[in-house]
């Protein structure tokens, strides 16, 4: 029993490092845009390049973990993304930056599906939402500490240095994982994912729709919020560092609450109530709170509404990934990878569209409203999922 919690601790550290690497570019965005002479449209493509590659390689990365085990696959993933994190700090123009961020996304793809595959094999169904909370807690922790680490480093050494520092941290994690972790015997599957059967499953299709819509709003907090607060709301760089750390702080509480509440409701009222009664309302309410943030002129109120919105939204995260383990069975990696592919396609579209909307509408607030609407649609889709039905292969 102790070993499985050590495994969970390693997953926590992996995701924490991943979010340091992933979010550093968002914190440094105003400086990078000024240095490389990039406007909102160009920056939308920079953020979109990552998500496009991430989406393309998520499902194959998850399926590979199902076949050969998560030890080898996660080692490769972390080493790859760490290399391209370092190269981000070496780019000199839009073209190289697009190429590096695309390859960064390709390397990072599969991290969450393989982490979910590890959870599915080390934890029973009634513990999976709480176990999944561990690496989603790491996303919030990463969101809190990234601006607090990156801003001082940028001010002292320039925007390029944080990427090199974070890359070395990732390589260190990969070495420890490779030496210490061993796949359970039953983890090593040699069967390819039966995509013909999976794609026909109604439950699976609702999972794809739900996560696609969620990522329209969720990716804003990873890509545009720093620019929104600084350029759209007029916060200074120092104010932005602390204001942008507040949403992840409440997001951390949401993840904890969502995972524990879902597992408690599942034991008391069954798996469908335990998953749907948390996930669906969380998405709808977060969309409404985002709309509220666009309507206020008070920066403090706007930051507060966005922070509460992320907290509520994040209640859904461990539940959605537990649903993948519930319905995916031995193909959890493939199912969760496909879910994240659908989600990252939403992230790509919203990241690029947001830049065009800002320039076209002349307002960061108006550009945020379509993202909020998609969160509400995602909540409706979540209500259609029945996690009691495991994929029949």
C-alpha positions, 0 to 999 in steps of 0.5 A: 500500500505504501508503494502505491502512494509513492507512485502517486507522489512521483506522478504529482512531481511529474505534473508539477514539473510539466506545468512549470514548463508549460506555463512559463511561456504564458508568464513570459508572454508580454516580454517574448512578444515585445522581444520578437515583435509578435501581435495577438494573432501571432501569439495565438498561433504560438499557443495553438502550435503546442495544443495542435501537436499535443492533440495529435499525439495524445491518443497514440501516447496513451495507447502505447503506455497500455501496450508497453507500460508506463515506465518507458513511455513516461521516461521518454515523454519527460526527457523529450519535453524537457529538451524543447523547454530548453530550446524555447529559451533559444528562439529568435523569431516566430518561425523557430518559436512555432516549430519548438512549441509544436515539438514541445507539445508532441513530446508532452502528449501522453503524459496525462493518459499514462498517469491515468493508466498508472492510477487505473492499475494501482487504485480501485474504482472508489479511490480513483477520483481522489488518486487522480486529484493528486496530479491535478493538484500539481497543475494548480501548484504549478500555476501558483508557483510558476509566476512567482518563480519566472517573474523574478528570474526574468527581471534578473536574467531575462525571459530565456533563463527560466526555460533552461532551469526548468528543463534540467528539473525535468531531466532529473525527474525522468532519471529517478522514474526510470531507475525506481519505477516498475510496471505491474506485470499485468500492465504490459499489454501487447494488444492494440486498442480496438478503435473500431469498437471504442469509436462506436461507444455512445458513452465514449463520444459524450466524453469527447464532446464534454472535454472538447467544450471544457478545454475552450474555457480551461485553456484560457487559464493556461495560455491567455490569462497572463496577457489578459490581466496585464494587457487587457486589464492593465495590471503591472507585471508585479501585480500580475504575478500575484493576481495570476497566482490566485486562480490556481490557488482556488483551483487547488481547492476545487480539485481536492473537493471534486475528487473527494466528493465524487468518490464519497457520492459514488460509494453512497449513491452509485457511480453515475451520481458520484461522477455526473453530480459533480462534473456537470454543475461544475462546468456550467457554473464556471462558465457563468462566473467567467461571464461575470468577470467580463461584465465588471470594470473592477479588476479586483472583482474580475480576478476574484470571479475568474479565481472562483470560476477556476476553483469550481471548474477544477472540481470536474477534472479528477472526475473526468479522468476517473471516468476514463478509468471507469469506462476504459478498463484495460484501454484506459490509456487509449480512452483518456488519450482520445479524450484529451485529444478532443480537449486539446483540439478545443484548446487549439481552436480557442487559443487561436480564435481568442487572438483574432477575437481580441483584434477584431472586437477590440476587447479582451472581455468580449473575446472571453464570452464564447469560451464561457459559453462552451463551458456551459455546453460541456456541462450539458454533455457531462450529464449524458455520460454513464460511467457505470458502462465499461467499454465492451471489447 
